Amino acid sequence: MPSKEKVNNIIVISDTHCGCQLALMPPEISLDNGNIVKQSVLQQKMWSYWESFWEEWVPKVTKGQPYYIVHNGDAIDGVHHNSVTQITHNITDQIQIARDVLMPRINNKKCIGYYHIRGTEAHVGKSAQSEEGLARSLGAIADSKGNAARWEMWMKVQGHLIHFTHHVGTTQSASYESTAVWKEMVEAYTESGRWLQEPPDMVVRSHRHRQFEIKTATRRGYGTSIVTPAWQLKTPFVYRLGMGRASQPQVGGYLIRVGDEDGLYTRFKVWDIERPETENLDQETVKI
């Protein structure tokens, strides 16, 4: 059950894609038939960032205070688009990997509640059935229908309204990276005005695997639209994309905090992964 304590902090993560060879995984896992799998070198690096995020960054930015965690979708990788980059195609194994990744963070004494948003059906099954099962096993706070994982969530924190859902439009050009992110806020304002409903102070999206944020002044302080980074490296599909080909992965997460004067504000932590080794033809080579 959620705490009745007044809480200032919400930690948002997304796109952990557990079960993928290029995503989060504990140092060692055991699969269905007992096969032991260990982290790759890049997974080791990402795991060190994951531990630093929770053990160093989160306590610092929350000032040691309690917080809620929101996972904003695509917790597992699933079996998608005929891909072969999964550690296993056994969804039970993928869900167990995700549990091993997430449960220690949810069980932290400073975490007083966990919410789960449904991601992309290609990854988490039709109607996000795999994500629903995972969220139940993690003890996620259920909605009014009893679902542990939801397609969207409206959350009010100390009078400020936030809207969470996984998807957001993408682009092939960095010049237009802000367009779809700002449209999410504009469309939320438009729909709220049409039906005389309270507009959100913040909208939270994921899916792109790239951090982005845009904000504007409002009477309540800030109107903010954010996209969270992911916890997955570049997969073969990324090399087809204009921005993906040239960019390196962004891993990390967000803090949403209630400020003393200006309403909601954000902090984010993002690590990039270094480029592949350069083939330096300027160096003298010796032919053997």
C-alpha positions, 0 to 999 in steps of 0.5 A: 500500500502507498504511504500516507507520508507527504513525499517530495520525490519521484524517481523515474526509470524506463526501457530496461529491456531485461533479457536483451544481451545489450541491456541490464542484467545482474552479474550472473544469472541462471536460465530455465535449464540451469545455464549460467550467463555472465555479463559482457564487458559493456553490461558490466559498465552499464551495471556499474552505472545502475549501481551508482545511480541508486546508491550515490545519485538517488540519495544525493538528489532526494536529500536522503528523503523517501521517494516513489519509483515509476518504471515508465515501460519496456521492462523486458525485451520480449521476442520482437521483430525477428531479432536474435539479440536476446539472452533467451526467448523464454519470457519467464527467464526475462521476467526473472532477470527484470525482478532480479534487477528491480526488486532490490531497488523497490525493497530499499527502505527509502522507496515507499511505493512502486508504479509500473507503466506498460510499454510497447506490445512488441516487447512486453506482449499483447496488452502488455501481459508480460509487464502486468505479470512482472508488475504484480510480482514486484508489488506495484501499486494497482489502479482502480481496476486492479491492474498492477501495470497501466497504459497511463497514469495521472499522479498528483503530488502536493497539488501538482498534476503529472501524466505518465505514459510510455510512447512519444513520437520520434524523429530522424533529425536532432534539429526536430528532437524537441517537436514531438516532446513539446507537442505532448504538452500542447496536446495535453493543454488542448484536451484539458481546455476542451473538456474543462479539466485540470491540465498537467504540470508535467508530462513524462514519456520514454520510448526514444532511449534519449533524454530530452526536456522542454519547459515553459512558464505557467502560473503554477511555475513550470509546464514541463515535458520530459523524455527519459533515457534508457538502460539499453545499448545500441541494438542492430535496429538503431543503426538504421536510424539517422540519429542512432547511427551517429550517437552513442547510447544514453543510460540513466534516469530522472528525479521529479521533485516538488520545489519550495517555490516554483512547483515541480522541477527535475534533475536527471543523470545520464551517462553515455557509452564511449565510442567504439575503438578508432582504427587510427591509420595515422599510426605507423604500421608494420607489415609482417 
